[in-house]
Amino acid sequence: MTWSPLVGLAGWRLPGDHFGAVELAHRVGAEGLQLDLGGPGRGAWLDAAGTVDRLRDDRARFGLKLLAVSGNTLNDIGLKAPAGSQDALHAQHILIRVLDTAAALEAPLAFVPSFRRSAINDMQDLRRTADVLGWAAREAEARGLLLANENALEPVRARALAEEVAAPSFRLLLDTYNPRVAGLDVLALIKATDEWLASQIHLKDGTNGVVGQELLGDGDGHVWEALAALRARERAPDALVLENDYRDGDTRRLTHDIERVRARIALRHEPGS
């Protein structure tokens, strides 16, 4: 099977601002970039006046694809906040901004996380989250976008979330190390949620459930096994997005990780595939 996914970076795991992330991605040879909406403690707002226009210009100048917009600030607000509460209204407002910004940047995907205040801890949380995501998925579809959710649910509950949302524009965003952090098997998760997986995948690695500064493949995240399983799918991912922490500015480590991923892409057959 011919397989040629883009290699991208997560802007919030790079040093500097949105514009610096675009320039750095170009400089280290990445082909795509995911950007975060920003917010308190998370950097400048992505939809601030003039920002989208400049990013579109920079994207064209560097030949870089803007892959997705995330709403990481929702971890601080609570995607599962009770309906009608101030937090719920705030979350809804943020979701609309994420979607509008993704559409303005011509990024095909918007995604929101379910960690910390948005964590899904029980069935009540799951149903409330599914209600919010169902509404947001319809809003995404109206803008020509896909909406994804990133979470740390076990396989059966991840399937249940997707089935509860029940929207054709909804996907699950896989991070290859999140299952390890949660004590889960990434290969079992891929198998269980195959039909709902987004075409953009986060590649991350660490040791004992903690993301450090290991090169991809040197930790205990079974990155290459996960990559082989993804490659074997009928719908292999279109983009592999590196989400290790490069905020210390160590571009050598970043470059090595990009080289490692490209070497894996170039293999005719992945080990175990």
Secondary structure as GFF3:
##gff-version 3
##sequence-region A 1 273
A	DSSP	beta_strand	6	10	.	.	.	ID=ss1
A	DSSP	three_ten_helix	11	13	.	.	.	ID=ss2
A	DSSP	alpha_helix	18	27	.	.	.	ID=ss3
A	DSSP	beta_strand	32	36	.	.	.	ID=ss4
A	DSSP	alpha_helix	51	62	.	.	.	ID=ss5
A	DSSP	beta_strand	65	70	.	.	.	ID=ss6
A	DSSP	alpha_helix	74	77	.	.	.	ID=ss7
A	DSSP	alpha_helix	86	104	.	.	.	ID=ss8
A	DSSP	beta_strand	109	113	.	.	.	ID=ss9
A	DSSP	three_ten_helix	116	118	.	.	.	ID=ss10
A	DSSP	alpha_helix	123	142	.	.	.	ID=ss11
A	DSSP	beta_strand	146	150	.	.	.	ID=ss12
A	DSSP	alpha_helix	155	165	.	.	.	ID=ss13
A	DSSP	beta_strand	170	172	.	.	.	ID=ss14
A	DSSP	alpha_helix	178	181	.	.	.	ID=ss15
A	DSSP	alpha_helix	186	193	.	.	.	ID=ss16
A	DSSP	three_ten_helix	194	196	.	.	.	ID=ss17
A	DSSP	beta_strand	200	203	.	.	.	ID=ss18
A	DSSP	alpha_helix	223	231	.	.	.	ID=ss19
A	DSSP	beta_strand	239	242	.	.	.	ID=ss20
A	DSSP	alpha_helix	251	266	.	.	.	ID=ss21
###
